[in-house]
Amino acid sequence: MQQTLLRGSSSVVGSRPTAAPIPSRCIKRSRLANFKPAGAAVINRPDNEEGLTYKKAGVDIDAGDELVKRIQKLNPNIGGFGGMVPFGDSYLVAGTDGVGTKLKLAFDMNKHDTVGIDLVAMSVNDIITLGAKPLFFLDYYATGRLDVDTAEGVIRGIVEGCRQSECVLLGGETAEMPGFYQPGEYDLAGFAVGAVKKEKLIDGKAIKAGDVVLGLASSGVHSNGFSLVRKVLEVSGTSLHDPAPWDSSKTFGEVLLAPTIIYVRKVLELHEKVGLKGVVHITGGGMPENIPRVIPDGLGVAIRDGSWPMPELFKWLQATGKVPTDDMRRTFNLGVGLVMVVAPEQVEAVRQLAPEAFVLGEVVAGEGVQFV
């Protein structure tokens, strides 16, 4: 099939699509619209011990929550991982996101060929939570002064992300805006559109008490929480070029720039062959704020602490920054990049297709996420 590709370049960018009938709105910091309080189980540091928090690092999750509440008054349908519009016997599903301050690490390391993968991952991982197969992707690249080699590296990563997602890079916008960005810096935004048959939509409505909560591992921090990561590095005097204490063969920069895992192929295969009741992309807000977005009212989730392989990176961040447990859980994925909810009798079938999946807990009566 022949594709017509679009890539613009301008000094001022001003196009914006109209809202979809079933829209989404995701605040990068917390990505929630229907927050339910979480339990306060401990990883390894009391919440009342003085230390760094996301707010002290410059990101106010509560302010983001308040903005979502205000936007809901203007458009009460927001809150999902993707916005949907009916299209014949299917839904078109759209999502948008960026890479956040992980870009600062790319600038410092002069490594630009992986953040494009992050850009694609953040949007496609959102829309697959509804069962949608990504169809195409658009990017927005903005900088004060265009460095062609740097931009090419970024777009090379975007192309790789689209390859992993089996979607088309349909085009994008390159905006050169002198005086707007620091020299050598740029910002990225991405937009993914997919489709799902109406009868295959994953909407969480079939979830019930006793269903099993499964997880798929992350590659690390992915693309959320880097303001806190950078603050921990700063106050501890740690360089991105220092070897990681748990793996001296890698530097902190290499570990932290590991691209976000793209779960498209695995999730769509599992949904087609097994059937998934719910899927959650664990981004900003962590498990406490993202899992409740797909759980019906009156139900919660009990997560067994220690039931998944938590990367040493998160233990180091908490210990070094004296980060309270609640902030760790609300800021980072803690090693869990994607969550799936299935019936108990489906667990073995999932493990046959995804042996790397691990049991995190189960759906219970109540509300929110409790760590037990």
Number of C-alpha atoms within 10 A of each C-alpha: 3 4 8 7 11 11 12 11 14 12 12 11 15 5 6 6 5 6 12 15 13 17 20 24 21 21 18 19 24 26 26 28 28 16 18 17 12 21 16 16 17 15 17 13 16 15 18 10 11 11 16 21 24 22 14 12 16 11 17 14 21 12 14 19 19 12 13 24 18 12 15 15 10 10 17 15 17 23 23 25 30 28 25 26 16 16 13 9 9 17 21 23 31 28 26 25 22 25 25 20 17 22 21 17 19 19 14 13 14 11 17 21 21 21 30 28 27 27 29 34 29 27 26 35 30 30 31 30 30 29 27 30 24 25 20 19 27 21 25 19 19 25 23 19 18 19 13 9 9 18 19 13 17 21 21 18 22 26 20 17 28 26 14 17 23 15 20 19 23 17 15 20 17 20 21 21 17 13 10 13 15 11 12 14 19 23 17 19 21 24 20 30 24 23 23 23 16 16 9 16 20 21 19 18 12 15 20 21 15 15 21 24 24 23 23 23 20 23 20 24 27 27 27 26 27 23 21 26 23 18 18 24 16 12 11 11 9 14 13 19 13 13 17 20 13 11 12 10 9 14 16 19 19 19 17 20 24 18 24 26 21 24 21 22 13 13 23 18 14 18 20 12 11 16 20 27 24 25 31 25 25 27 29 26 26 25 28 27 25 28 27 24 24 22 25 15 13 12 17 23 28 22 23 15 14 11 12 19 12 16 17 15 20 18 16 15 17 22 15 15 21 19 25 23 21 20 19 24 21 23 29 26 29 26 22 26 26 26 23 24 30 24 19 12 10 15 19 12 14 23 15 11 14 15 11 11 19 20 19 23 22 21 23 19 14 14 20 25 24 21 18 13
